């Protein structure tokens, strides 16, 4: 995988979707590719929140080269923070 920590500039956007979900997307330019990381939290029911972490890699001309989605569940949206931090560390070190 690519080193996210070596990137100097990044763009971040956060949105709320349908009142029970929020999405944060970060795009980072690496040499000739762009890595886009999307963190999404969605309330599944009264007890759990679904945490989705998606990594997508695009070529310099915008063609999707590959992507992967990792999912975890937490008791609150704040509980997704640890999962997202661990996934960012994993991506940065692979």
DSSP file (Angstrom, degrees, kcal/mol; ACC not computed):
  #  RESIDUE AA STRUCTURE BP1 BP2  ACC     N-H-->O    O-->H-N    N-H-->O    O-->H-N    TCO  KAPPA ALPHA  PHI   PSI    X-CA   Y-CA   Z-CA
    1    1 A X              0   0    0      0, 0.0     2,-0.2     0, 0.0    91,-0.0   0.000 360.0 360.0 360.0-174.5    0.0    0.0    0.0
    2    2 A X        -     0   0    0      1,-0.0     2,-0.8    89,-0.0    92,-0.4  -0.658 360.0-107.4-107.5 158.2    1.1    3.7    0.0
    3    3 A X        -     0   0    0     -2,-0.2     3,-0.4     1,-0.2    89,-0.2  -0.761  29.7-179.7 -88.1 110.3    2.4    5.9    2.7
    4    4 A X  S >  S+     0   0    0     -2,-0.8     3,-1.6     1,-0.2    -1,-0.2   0.816  77.4  65.4 -75.6 -31.1   -0.2    8.4    3.8
    5    5 A X  T 3  S+     0   0    0      1,-0.3    -1,-0.2    87,-0.2    -2,-0.1   0.677  90.8  65.0 -69.2 -15.1    2.0   10.0    6.4
    6    6 A X  T 3  S+     0   0    0     -3,-0.4     2,-0.4    86,-0.1    -1,-0.3   0.417  79.0 104.7 -86.8   3.5    4.4   11.3    3.7
    7    7 A X    <   -     0   0    0     -3,-1.6    23,-0.1     1,-0.1     3,-0.1  -0.702  51.1-166.2 -91.5 133.3    1.8   13.6    2.1
    8    8 A X  S    S+     0   0    0     -2,-0.4     2,-0.4    21,-0.2    -1,-0.1   0.831  71.6  43.3 -86.1 -34.4    2.1   17.3    2.8
    9    9 A X        +     0   0    0     20,-0.2    20,-0.7     2,-0.0     2,-0.3  -0.902  60.4 169.8-120.2 144.4   -1.4   18.4    1.5
   10   10 A X  E     -A   28   0A   0     -2,-0.4     2,-0.4    18,-0.2    18,-0.2  -0.992  22.6-142.4-147.0 150.0   -4.8   16.9    2.1
   11   11 A X  E     -A   27   0A   0     16,-2.4    16,-2.6    -2,-0.3     2,-0.4  -0.955  19.9-170.0-114.2 134.4   -8.4   18.0    1.4
   12   12 A X  E     +A   26   0A   0     -2,-0.4     2,-0.4    14,-0.2    14,-0.2  -0.979   8.1 178.5-128.1 137.4  -11.1   17.0    3.9
   13   13 A X  E     -A   25   0A   0     12,-2.4    12,-3.0    -2,-0.4     2,-0.4  -1.000   6.9-166.2-135.5 137.4  -14.9   17.3    3.6
   14   14 A X  E     +A   24   0A   0     -2,-0.4     2,-0.3    10,-0.2    10,-0.2  -0.978  12.1 171.6-124.7 137.7  -17.5   16.3    6.2
   15   15 A X  E     -A   23   0A   0      8,-2.8     8,-2.9    -2,-0.4     2,-0.5  -0.960  28.9-129.7-140.0 157.4  -21.2   15.9    5.6
   16   16 A X  E     -A   22   0A   0     -2,-0.3     2,-0.5     6,-0.2     6,-0.3  -0.936  24.0-159.8-107.2 132.8  -24.3   14.7    7.4
   17   17 A X  E >>  -A   21   0A   0      4,-2.7     4,-1.2    -2,-0.5     3,-0.7  -0.957  65.5 -22.0-118.4 124.4  -26.5   12.2    5.4
   18   18 A X  T 34 S-     0   0    0     -2,-0.5     2,-0.3     1,-0.3    -1,-0.1   0.674 103.3 -84.2  55.2  22.1  -30.2   11.5    6.2
   19   19 A X  T 34 S+     0   0    0      2,-0.3    -1,-0.3     1,-0.2     3,-0.0   0.144 127.4  65.3  75.4 -24.1  -29.8   12.7    9.8
   20   20 A X  T <4 S+     0   0    0     -3,-0.7    23,-2.4    -2,-0.3     2,-0.3   0.259  97.0  55.1-115.7  11.9  -28.5    9.4   11.1
   21   21 A X  E  <  -AB  17  42A   0     -4,-1.2    -4,-2.7    21,-0.2     2,-0.4  -0.990  55.9-165.9-141.7 150.0  -25.2    9.2    9.2
   22   22 A X  E     -AB  16  41A   0     19,-2.1    19,-2.5    -2,-0.3     2,-0.4  -0.991   6.9-161.7-134.4 148.3  -22.1   11.3    8.8
   23   23 A X  E     -AB  15  40A   0     -8,-2.9    -8,-2.8    -2,-0.4     2,-0.4  -0.993   5.3-171.9-132.2 132.6  -19.4   11.0    6.2
   24   24 A X  E     -AB  14  39A   0     15,-3.0    15,-3.4    -2,-0.4     2,-0.4  -0.993   9.1-170.0-124.7 124.1  -15.8   12.4    6.3
   25   25 A X  E     -AB  13  38A   0    -12,-3.0   -12,-2.4    -2,-0.4     2,-0.4  -0.955   4.2-171.7-118.7 132.6  -13.7   12.1    3.1
   26   26 A X  E     -AB  12  37A   0     11,-3.1    11,-3.1    -2,-0.4     2,-0.4  -0.988   3.9-165.2-121.9 128.4  -10.0   13.0    2.9
   27   27 A X  E     -AB  11  36A   0    -16,-2.6   -16,-2.4    -2,-0.4     2,-0.4  -0.948   7.7-176.9-114.1 134.6   -8.1   13.1   -0.4
   28   28 A X  E     -AB  10  35A   0      7,-2.6     7,-3.1    -2,-0.4     2,-0.5  -0.996  21.2-133.4-134.2 134.9   -4.3   13.0   -0.5
   29   29 A X  E     - B   0  34A   0    -20,-0.7     2,-0.5    -2,-0.4     5,-0.2  -0.750  22.5-178.4 -89.8 127.6   -2.0   13.3   -3.5
   30   30 A X  E >   - B   0  33A   0      3,-3.5     3,-3.5    -2,-0.5     2,-0.1  -0.954  56.8 -65.7-128.6 110.5    0.9   10.8   -3.6
   31   31 A X  T 3  S-     0   0    0     -2,-0.5    -1,-0.0     1,-0.3    -2,-0.0  -0.268 120.8 -13.4  48.7-112.3    3.3   11.0   -6.6
   32   32 A X  T 3  S+     0   0    0     -2,-0.1    28,-0.6    -3,-0.1    -1,-0.3   0.356 129.2  69.9 -99.6   4.5    1.1   10.1   -9.5
   33   33 A X  E <   -BC  30  59A   0     -3,-3.5    -3,-3.5    26,-0.2     2,-0.4  -0.803  66.1-140.5-121.6 161.9   -1.8    8.7   -7.5
   34   34 A X  E     -BC  29  58A   0     24,-2.6    24,-3.1    -2,-0.3     2,-0.5  -0.986  11.4-154.5-120.1 132.1   -4.5   10.1   -5.2
   35   35 A X  E     -BC  28  57A   0     -7,-3.1    -7,-2.6    -2,-0.4     2,-0.5  -0.932   9.7-167.2-105.9 124.7   -5.6    8.2   -2.1
   36   36 A X  E     -BC  27  56A   0     20,-3.0    20,-2.6    -2,-0.5     2,-0.5  -0.960   1.1-168.5-115.1 123.7   -9.1    8.9   -0.9
   37   37 A X  E     -BC  26  55A   0    -11,-3.1   -11,-3.1    -2,-0.5     2,-0.5  -0.947   2.4-167.2-112.1 127.8  -10.2    7.8    2.6
   38   38 A X  E     -BC  25  54A   0     16,-2.6    16,-2.8    -2,-0.5     2,-0.5  -0.970   4.4-167.6-118.2 125.5  -13.9    7.9    3.6
   39   39 A X  E     +BC  24  53A   0    -15,-3.4   -15,-3.0    -2,-0.5     2,-0.4  -0.956  14.0 179.3-108.8 123.2  -15.0    7.5    7.2
   40   40 A X  E     -BC  23  52A   0     12,-2.7    12,-3.1    -2,-0.5     2,-0.4  -0.988  13.4-167.5-129.0 133.7  -18.7    6.9    7.5
   41   41 A X  E     +BC  22  51A   0    -19,-2.5   -19,-2.1    -2,-0.4     2,-0.4  -0.973  10.2 179.6-117.3 135.4  -20.8    6.4   10.7
   42   42 A X  E     -BC  21  50A   0      8,-2.1     8,-3.4    -2,-0.4     2,-0.5  -0.996  29.8-125.4-136.9 128.9  -24.4    5.2   10.5
   43   43 A X  E     - C   0  49A   0    -23,-2.4     6,-0.2    -2,-0.4     3,-0.1  -0.623  26.5-179.2 -71.6 121.2  -26.8    4.5   13.3
   44   44 A X        -     0   0    0      4,-1.7     2,-0.3    -2,-0.5    -1,-0.2   0.821  63.0 -35.0 -92.5 -35.5  -28.0    0.9   12.7
   45   45 A X  S    S-     0   0    0      3,-1.3    -1,-0.3     0, 0.0     3,-0.3  -0.896  82.0 -66.2-164.9-169.0  -30.4    0.7   15.7
   46   46 A X  S    S+     0   0    0     -2,-0.3     3,-0.1     1,-0.2    -3,-0.0   0.710 128.6  41.7 -66.6 -18.7  -30.6    2.0   19.3
   47   47 A X  S    S+     0   0    0      1,-0.1     2,-0.3    29,-0.0    -1,-0.2   0.719 112.0  40.1-103.4 -23.0  -27.6    0.0   20.4
   48   48 A X        -     0   0    0     -3,-0.3    -4,-1.7    25,-0.0    -3,-1.3  -0.912  50.2-155.2-135.7 155.3  -25.0    0.2   17.7
   49   49 A X  E     -CD  43  74A   0     25,-2.7    25,-2.4    -2,-0.3     2,-0.4  -0.995  25.0-132.8-122.8 132.0  -23.4    2.5   15.1
   50   50 A X  E     -CD  42  73A   0     -8,-3.4    -8,-2.1    -2,-0.4     2,-0.6  -0.736  16.6-158.0 -86.5 131.6  -21.8    1.1   12.0
   51   51 A X  E     -CD  41  72A   0     21,-3.3    21,-2.2    -2,-0.4     2,-0.4  -0.947   9.6-172.1-111.5 114.0  -18.3    2.4   11.3
   52   52 A X  E     -CD  40  71A   0    -12,-3.1   -12,-2.7    -2,-0.6     2,-0.5  -0.915   6.6-171.9-109.5 133.1  -17.2    2.1    7.6
   53   53 A X  E     -CD  39  70A   0     17,-2.8    17,-2.7    -2,-0.4     2,-0.5  -0.979   9.2-173.8-123.4 114.2  -13.6    3.0    6.5
   54   54 A X  E     -CD  38  69A   0    -16,-2.8   -16,-2.6    -2,-0.5     2,-0.5  -0.937   8.7-166.4-116.4 131.0  -13.1    3.0    2.8
   55   55 A X  E     +CD  37  68A   0     13,-2.5    13,-2.0    -2,-0.5     2,-0.4  -0.970  11.1 178.7-114.3 125.5   -9.7    3.4    1.0
   56   56 A X  E     -CD  36  67A   0    -20,-2.6   -20,-3.0    -2,-0.5     2,-0.5  -0.985  13.7-156.3-127.1 138.9   -9.7    4.2   -2.7
   57   57 A X  E     -CD  35  66A   0      9,-2.8     8,-3.3    -2,-0.4     9,-1.2  -0.970  12.7-171.3-118.2 127.3   -6.7    4.7   -4.9
   58   58 A X  E     -CD  34  64A   0    -24,-3.1   -24,-2.6    -2,-0.5     6,-0.2  -0.887  20.9-121.8-117.4 145.4   -7.0    6.7   -8.1
   59   59 A X  E >   -C   33   0A   0      4,-2.7     3,-2.1    -2,-0.3   -26,-0.2  -0.238  42.1 -93.8 -72.9 172.3   -4.5    7.3  -11.0
   60   60 A X  T 3  S+     0   0    0    -28,-0.6   -27,-0.1     1,-0.3    -1,-0.1   0.748 127.9  52.9 -62.8 -23.1   -3.5   10.8  -11.9
   61   61 A X  T 3  S-     0   0    0    -29,-0.1    -1,-0.3     2,-0.1   -28,-0.1   0.223 124.6-100.6 -98.1  15.2   -6.2   10.9  -14.6
   62   62 A X  S <  S+     0   0    0     -3,-2.1     2,-0.4     1,-0.3    -2,-0.1   0.547  71.8 145.6  87.0   8.1   -8.9    9.9  -12.1
   63   63 A X        -     0   0    0      1,-0.1    -4,-2.7     2,-0.0     2,-0.4  -0.672  54.0-118.4 -82.6 129.8   -9.2    6.2  -12.9
   64   64 A X  E     -D   58   0A   0     -2,-0.4    -6,-0.3    -6,-0.2     3,-0.1  -0.539  31.0-178.9 -68.5 120.2  -10.0    4.0   -9.9
   65   65 A X  E     -     0   0A   0     -8,-3.3     2,-0.3    -2,-0.4    -7,-0.2   0.746  61.5 -36.5 -91.5 -28.0   -7.2    1.6   -9.4
   66   66 A X  E     -D   57   0A   0     -9,-1.2    -9,-2.8     2,-0.0    -1,-0.4  -0.897  52.8-165.4 174.5 157.2   -8.6   -0.2   -6.4
   67   67 A X  E     -D   56   0A   0     -2,-0.3     2,-0.3   -11,-0.2   -11,-0.2  -0.985   1.2-166.3-153.7 160.7  -10.6    0.2   -3.2
   68   68 A X  E     -D   55   0A   0    -13,-2.0   -13,-2.5    -2,-0.3     2,-0.4  -0.989   9.5-149.8-149.0 145.6  -11.4   -1.7    0.0
   69   69 A X  E     -D   54   0A   0     -2,-0.3     2,-0.4   -15,-0.2   -15,-0.2  -0.972   8.9-168.5-120.6 132.6  -14.0   -1.2    2.8
   70   70 A X  E     -D   53   0A   0    -17,-2.7   -17,-2.8    -2,-0.4     2,-0.4  -0.966   9.5-162.3-119.9 136.8  -13.5   -2.2    6.4
   71   71 A X  E     +D   52   0A   0     -2,-0.4     2,-0.3   -19,-0.2   -19,-0.2  -0.936  15.0 165.1-126.3 142.0  -16.4   -2.2    8.9
   72   72 A X  E     -D   51   0A   0    -21,-2.2   -21,-3.3    -2,-0.4     2,-0.4  -0.912  25.8-131.0-141.2 167.8  -16.7   -2.2   12.6
   73   73 A X  E     +D   50   0A   0     -2,-0.3     2,-0.3   -23,-0.2   -23,-0.2  -0.967  22.8 179.5-125.6 143.5  -19.5   -1.6   15.1
   74   74 A X  E     -D   49   0A   0    -25,-2.4   -25,-2.7    -2,-0.4     6,-0.1  -0.882  39.2-117.5-136.1 166.3  -19.5    0.7   18.2
   75   75 A X  S    S+     0   0    0     -2,-0.3     2,-0.3   -27,-0.2   -25,-0.1   0.663  98.3  11.0 -80.2 -15.9  -21.9    1.7   20.9
   76   76 A X  S >> S-     0   0    0    -27,-0.1     3,-0.8     1,-0.1     4,-0.5  -0.967  81.3-103.3-153.1 165.5  -21.8    5.4   19.8
   77   77 A X  G >4 S+     0   0    0     -2,-0.3     3,-1.3     1,-0.3     4,-0.4   0.864 121.9  58.2 -60.8 -35.1  -20.5    7.5   16.9
   78   78 A X  G >4 S+     0   0    0      1,-0.3     3,-1.2     2,-0.2     4,-0.4   0.791  94.6  65.9 -64.2 -27.1  -17.6    8.6   19.1
   79   79 A X  G <> S+     0   0    0     -3,-0.8     4,-0.7     1,-0.3     3,-0.5   0.699  89.0  66.5 -67.7 -19.5  -16.7    4.9   19.5
   80   80 A X  H <X S+     0   0    0     -3,-1.3     4,-2.9    -4,-0.5    -1,-0.3   0.735  82.0  78.8 -71.5 -22.1  -15.8    4.9   15.8
   81   81 A X  H <> S+     0   0    0     -3,-1.2     4,-2.5    -4,-0.4    -1,-0.2   0.885  92.2  48.5 -57.0 -42.9  -12.9    7.3   16.4
   82   82 A X  H  > S+     0   0    0     -3,-0.5     4,-2.3    -4,-0.4    -1,-0.2   0.911 112.8  48.4 -64.7 -41.8  -10.6    4.5   17.8
   83   83 A X  H  X S+     0   0    0     -4,-0.7     4,-2.3     2,-0.2    -2,-0.2   0.933 112.9  47.6 -62.2 -47.1  -11.4    2.2   14.8
   84   84 A X  H  X S+     0   0    0     -4,-2.9     4,-2.5     1,-0.2    -2,-0.2   0.903 111.7  50.5 -62.7 -41.5  -10.8    5.1   12.3
   85   85 A X  H  X S+     0   0    0     -4,-2.5     4,-2.1    -5,-0.2    -1,-0.2   0.915 111.1  48.6 -63.2 -42.7   -7.5    6.0   14.1
   86   86 A X  H  X S+     0   0    0     -4,-2.3     4,-2.3     1,-0.2    -1,-0.2   0.889 111.6  49.8 -64.1 -39.2   -6.3    2.4   14.0
   87   87 A X  H  X S+     0   0    0     -4,-2.3     4,-2.7     2,-0.2    -2,-0.2   0.892 108.8  51.7 -68.9 -38.7   -7.2    2.1   10.3
   88   88 A X  H  X S+     0   0    0     -4,-2.5     4,-2.4     2,-0.2    -2,-0.2   0.913 111.3  48.5 -61.3 -41.7   -5.3    5.3    9.4
   89   89 A X  H  X S+     0   0    0     -4,-2.1     4,-1.4     2,-0.2    -2,-0.2   0.914 111.3  50.1 -63.3 -42.7   -2.3    3.9   11.2
   90   90 A X  H  < S+     0   0    0     -4,-2.3     4,-0.4     1,-0.2     3,-0.3   0.921 112.4  46.2 -62.4 -45.3   -2.6    0.6    9.4
   91   91 A X  H >< S+     0   0    0     -4,-2.7     3,-1.1     1,-0.2    -1,-0.2   0.911 111.0  52.9 -64.3 -42.2   -2.9    2.3    6.0
   92   92 A X  H 3< S+     0   0    0     -4,-2.4    -1,-0.2     1,-0.2    -2,-0.2   0.773 112.6  44.8 -65.5 -25.8    0.1    4.6    6.7
   93   93 A X  T 3<        0   0    0     -4,-1.4    -1,-0.2    -3,-0.3    -2,-0.2   0.346 360.0 360.0-102.7   6.1    2.3    1.6    7.6
   94   94 A X    <         0   0    0     -3,-1.1    -2,-0.2    -4,-0.4    -1,-0.2   0.375 360.0 360.0-120.7 360.0    1.4   -0.7    4.7
